Amino acid sequence: MQTVQSLALPRYLRTLLDQVVDRTGHPLHVSEEGGIGYDSELRLARHGRPYHELAYVPAYRDHRLHFLLSAAVKALRVWEVPPDERFVPATQLGRTLPPEDYQDLRRKVPALSLHALDDLSQFLYHGITRQLTSMPVDIRVEREIAERFPAHQAEQRAYLQRQVEDLEPTFAPQIAEVSPERLYRASTAMNVVLAEEAAEITGSRPGPLCQGSPHRTLGAKLRELLHAVDDDGYAGDRVLTDLWADELGMRDFYQWVHLDLIDG
């Protein structure tokens, strides 16, 4: 794990990272980690961890500057709300899919043992919940970055173009054959929004599988909700997350818990 002071950074990013320390009282550290399951992850400072930590996977090392900027913006958004309103989404450790989704998964992959099925159910539950509770924030932050940091345009464009490319295989119909229908529908619709927003920011187009997805109608509804939220910053992030969860029928997949009560 490194402190950002040891990195060569452009002035606009150095200034923003200094603001993170000034406003939150905590520095941002960065680490390269394999196996975190996503291209990057921000762990906010809380009781017992007096620093924010950005982790990213080695395969995305070229986008480290963008992850740092995004992490700084996210940390500042959370600290802009009063201390007693700093709630973050949390899930129950070891939780599996709801019964209807679990049974759908069992029908899709009948060859799995019950133990393997339970493991897969936990993996899918935490994966879809993480997507639901992070993607609305990610999209709003990308929009803020595009508006506030013109000097970062090339870095953002490179990352978002890769996002569009990486999302394209998720629209392959073969994935639906082994996924619970409700989860695949929700995940694909959210991916549609991210692909279309990323393409709009970069002036490109989503791939053909995205454009032909049967879940673009639901994606359009989620995108409508995205643009309908007028609340700025983290308050708006929470509003949008709950709106998406309601639309997808997944409001009970997570709870809002105060940051200082989060373990791990």
C-alpha positions as a printed NumPy array, in Angstrom:
array([[  0.   ,   0.   ,   0.   ],
       [  1.323,   3.432,  -0.983],
       [  0.494,   6.945,   0.052],
       [ -0.392,   9.159,  -2.903],
       [  2.386,  11.553,  -1.907],
       [  4.857,   9.049,  -3.377],
       [  3.209,   9.116,  -6.813],
       [  3.818,  11.438,  -9.751],
       [  0.437,  13.109, -10.273],
       [ -0.911,  15.981, -12.375],
       [ -1.538,  19.209, -10.487],
       [ -5.353,  19.045, -10.647],
       [ -5.318,  15.587,  -9.07 ],
       [ -2.772,  16.55 ,  -6.421],
       [ -4.971,  19.534,  -5.506],
       [ -8.044,  17.322,  -5.196],
       [ -6.233,  14.783,  -3.039],
       [ -5.094,  17.584,  -0.743],
       [ -8.763,  18.566,  -0.439],
       [ -9.594,  15.007,   0.628],
       [ -7.154,  15.302,   3.539],
       [ -8.346,  18.8  ,   4.47 ],
       [-12.071,  18.025,   4.373],
       [-12.232,  14.426,   5.573],
       [ -9.245,  14.436,   7.892],
       [ -7.914,  11.264,   6.271],
       [ -5.381,  10.622,   3.488],
       [ -6.023,   8.392,   0.493],
       [ -3.766,   5.358,   0.166],
       [ -3.533,   3.167,  -2.921],
       [ -2.761,  -0.516,  -3.404],
       [ -2.622,  -2.946,  -6.293],
       [ -4.491,  -6.144,  -5.473],
       [ -5.499,  -9.191,  -7.418],
       [ -8.767, -10.962,  -6.821],
       [-10.927,  -8.114,  -5.545],
       [-13.552,  -9.005,  -8.145],
       [-13.798,  -5.555,  -9.743],
       [-11.448,  -3.226, -11.568],
       [-11.166,  -1.069,  -8.44 ],
       [-12.631,  -0.611,  -4.99 ],
       [-12.724,   2.317,  -2.564],
       [-12.688,   1.575,   1.174],
       [-13.644,   4.69 ,   3.07 ],
       [-11.99 ,   5.71 ,   6.301],
       [-13.97 ,   4.752,   9.369],
       [-13.504,   3.857,  13.011],
       [-10.406,   1.652,  13.173],
       [ -9.118,   2.66 ,   9.723],
       [ -7.825,   6.266,   9.685],
       [ -7.362,   6.46 ,   5.917],
       [ -9.243,   5.898,   2.679],
       [ -7.905,   3.046,   0.589],
       [ -8.158,   2.629,  -3.161],
       [ -7.421,  -0.869,  -4.449],
       [ -7.229,  -1.71 ,  -8.146],
       [ -6.387,  -4.883, -10.057],
       [ -3.099,  -5.16 , -11.985],
       [ -4.905,  -5.543, -15.316],
       [ -6.221,  -1.982, -14.92 ],
       [ -2.945,  -0.405, -13.836],
       [ -3.035,   1.947, -16.831],
       [ -6.172,   3.573, -15.376],
       [ -4.768,   4.248, -11.904],
       [ -4.963,   8.029, -12.285],
       [ -8.641,   7.803, -13.149],
       [ -9.333,   5.546, -10.187],
       [ -7.568,   8.02 ,  -7.898],
       [ -9.63 ,  10.927,  -9.169],
       [-12.858,   8.963,  -8.902],
       [-12.   ,   7.798,  -5.371],
       [-11.223,  11.349,  -4.273],
       [-14.516,  12.637,  -5.661],
       [-16.443,   9.842,  -3.943],
       [-14.795,  10.418,  -0.568],
       [-15.516,  14.142,  -0.748],
       [-19.172,  13.461,  -1.643],
       [-19.651,  11.334,   1.48 ],
       [-17.956,  13.893,   3.751],
       [-20.072,  16.71 ,   2.31 ],
       [-23.097,  15.347,   4.187],
       [-23.388,  15.768,   7.972],
       [-21.598,  13.089,  10.038],
       [-24.856,  11.516,  11.206],
       [-25.967,  11.049,   7.564],
       [-22.911,   9.119,   6.354],
       [-24.691,   5.873,   5.627],
       [-23.314,   3.258,   3.236],
       [-24.978,   0.17 ,   1.738],
       [-24.279,  -3.077,   3.563],
       [-25.135,  -6.742,   3.079],
       [-25.37 ,  -9.703,   5.407],
       [-22.287, -11.928,   5.265],
       [-23.095, -15.363,   3.845],
       [-26.522, -14.383,   2.558],
       [-27.807, -16.293,  -0.458],
       [-30.334, -15.409,  -3.129],
       [-34.025, -15.117,  -2.281],
       [-35.895, -18.455,  -2.629],
       [-37.406, -17.731,  -6.05 ],
       [-34.041, -16.777,  -7.529],
       [-32.329, -19.705,  -5.8  ],
       [-34.81 , -22.152,  -7.307],
       [-34.416, -20.548, -10.723],
       [-30.643, -20.967, -10.411],
       [-31.103, -24.605,  -9.404],
       [-33.171, -25.224, -12.553],
       [-30.533, -23.525, -14.705],
       [-27.578, -25.516, -13.316],
       [-29.051, -28.862, -12.152],
       [-25.671, -30.636, -12.2  ],
       [-24.289, -28.623,  -9.275],
       [-24.174, -30.14 ,  -5.815],
       [-26.163, -28.333,  -3.136],
       [-22.925, -27.118,  -1.546],
       [-21.68 , -25.692,  -4.855],
       [-25.121, -24.24 ,  -5.507],
       [-25.077, -22.439,  -2.166],
       [-21.617, -21.03 ,  -2.901],
       [-22.745, -19.827,  -6.323],
       [-25.916, -18.363,  -4.821],
       [-23.867, -16.332,  -2.325],
       [-21.519, -15.177,  -5.064],
       [-24.393, -14.043,  -7.298],
       [-26.225, -12.318,  -4.452],
       [-23.202, -10.28 ,  -3.396],
       [-22.3  ,  -9.57 ,  -7.026],
       [-25.697,  -8.18 ,  -8.036],
       [-25.957,  -6.211,  -4.784],
       [-22.544,  -4.697,  -5.271],
       [-23.501,  -3.716,  -8.82 ],
       [-26.791,  -2.203,  -7.647],
       [-25.204,  -0.185,  -4.846],
       [-22.145,   1.024,  -6.757],
       [-23.168,   1.603, -10.359],
       [-25.57 ,   4.526,  -9.75 ],
       [-22.814,   6.308,  -7.797],
       [-20.16 ,   5.436, -10.38 ],
       [-22.222,   6.897, -13.214],
       [-23.021,  10.109, -11.337],
       [-19.353,  10.514, -10.414],
       [-18.261,  10.   , -14.037],
       [-20.683,  12.725, -15.072],
       [-19.254,  15.05 , -12.415],
       [-15.692,  14.304, -13.519],
       [-16.563,  15.059, -17.147],
       [-17.998,  18.438, -16.118],
       [-15.424,  19.526, -13.517],
       [-12.106,  18.206, -14.778],
       [-11.506,  18.977, -18.459],
       [ -7.776,  18.385, -17.959],
       [ -8.619,  14.776, -17.148],
       [-10.591,  14.172, -20.338],
       [ -8.07 ,  11.857, -21.999],
       [ -7.725,   9.66 , -18.903],
       [-11.487,   9.424, -18.454],
       [-12.093,   8.733, -22.126],
       [ -9.564,   5.875, -22.145],
       [-11.144,   4.274, -19.101],
       [-14.749,   4.637, -20.239],
       [-13.979,   3.319, -23.711],
       [-12.512,   0.256, -22.064],
       [-15.634,  -0.008, -19.929],
       [-17.816,  -0.074, -23.039],
       [-15.62 ,  -2.795, -24.542],
       [-15.544,  -4.854, -21.334],
       [-19.316,  -4.633, -20.902],
       [-20.101,  -5.945, -24.369],
       [-19.624,  -9.674, -23.552],
       [-22.068,  -9.368, -20.63 ],
       [-24.883,  -8.934, -23.142],
       [-24.258, -12.337, -24.755],
       [-27.472, -14.408, -24.645],
       [-25.547, -17.474, -23.454],
       [-25.118, -15.864, -20.037],
       [-28.887, -15.78 , -19.576],
       [-29.02 , -19.567, -19.961],
       [-27.175, -20.13 , -16.667],
       [-28.327, -17.075, -14.686],
       [-31.47 , -16.525, -12.607],
       [-33.785, -14.578, -14.899],
       [-34.478, -11.687, -12.515],
       [-30.797, -11.172, -11.736],
       [-29.718, -11.296, -15.357],
       [-32.45 ,  -8.85 , -16.337],
       [-31.415,  -6.407, -13.601],
       [-27.689,  -6.733, -14.229],
       [-28.051,  -6.355, -17.979],
       [-30.32 ,  -3.313, -17.664],
       [-27.782,  -1.605, -15.38 ],
       [-24.996,  -2.465, -17.813],
       [-27.028,  -0.877, -20.601],
       [-27.16 ,   2.374, -18.628],
       [-23.434,   2.35 , -17.913],
       [-22.544,   1.523, -21.518],
       [-24.808,   4.255, -22.894],
       [-23.657,   6.876, -20.379],
       [-20.002,   6.004, -20.986],
       [-20.527,   6.143, -24.736],
       [-22.241,   9.529, -24.446],
       [-19.405,  11.007, -22.382],
       [-16.761,   9.72 , -24.804],
       [-18.7  ,  10.48 , -27.992],
       [-18.764,   6.828, -29.042],
       [-21.441,   4.13 , -29.365],
       [-22.24 ,   1.033, -27.3  ],
       [-21.445,  -2.283, -28.941],
       [-23.953,  -4.224, -31.07 ],
       [-24.826,  -6.719, -28.318],
       [-25.714,  -3.852, -25.994],
       [-27.765,  -2.132, -28.671],
       [-29.638,  -5.373, -29.36 ],
       [-30.241,  -6.323, -25.732],
       [-33.849,  -7.267, -24.893],
       [-33.396,  -5.373, -21.614],
       [-32.773,  -1.96 , -23.146],
       [-36.333,  -0.933, -22.257],
       [-35.649,  -1.502, -18.567],
       [-32.282,   0.184, -19.017],
       [-34.073,   3.189, -20.496],
       [-36.287,   3.35 , -17.393],
       [-33.25 ,   3.237, -15.097],
       [-31.585,   5.939, -17.165],
       [-34.726,   8.056, -16.917],
       [-34.533,   7.76 , -13.124],
       [-30.844,   8.713, -13.265],
       [-31.617,  11.957, -15.053],
       [-34.659,  12.679, -12.88 ],
       [-32.725,  12.907,  -9.588],
       [-32.076,  16.569,  -8.819],
       [-30.312,  16.077,  -5.475],
       [-26.601,  16.846,  -5.684],
       [-23.755,  14.785,  -4.292],
       [-24.073,  11.847,  -1.965],
       [-27.667,  12.594,  -0.989],
       [-28.61 ,  12.176,  -4.643],
       [-26.486,   9.034,  -4.908],
       [-28.526,   7.415,  -2.157],
       [-31.82 ,   8.54 ,  -3.672],
       [-30.919,   7.094,  -7.065],
       [-29.688,   3.811,  -5.578],
       [-33.014,   3.291,  -3.815],
       [-34.983,   4.268,  -6.931],
       [-33.117,   1.699,  -8.998],
       [-33.578,  -0.925,  -6.284],
       [-37.323,  -0.262,  -6.191],
       [-37.59 ,  -0.454,  -9.972],
       [-35.677,  -3.755, -10.016],
       [-37.565,  -5.238,  -7.061],
       [-34.364,  -5.502,  -5.008],
       [-34.849,  -2.967,  -2.236],
       [-34.374,  -5.67 ,   0.414],
       [-30.994,  -6.776,  -0.99 ],
       [-29.108,  -4.2  ,   1.129],
       [-29.473,  -1.887,   4.108],
       [-28.092,   1.584,   4.789],
       [-25.712,   1.374,   7.744],
       [-23.68 ,   4.188,   9.277],
       [-20.097,   4.147,   8.029],
       [-18.631,   3.786,  11.516],
       [-20.654,   0.603,  12.095],
       [-19.266,  -1.219,   9.06 ],
       [-16.857,  -4.076,   9.761],
       [-13.969,  -5.002,   7.504]])
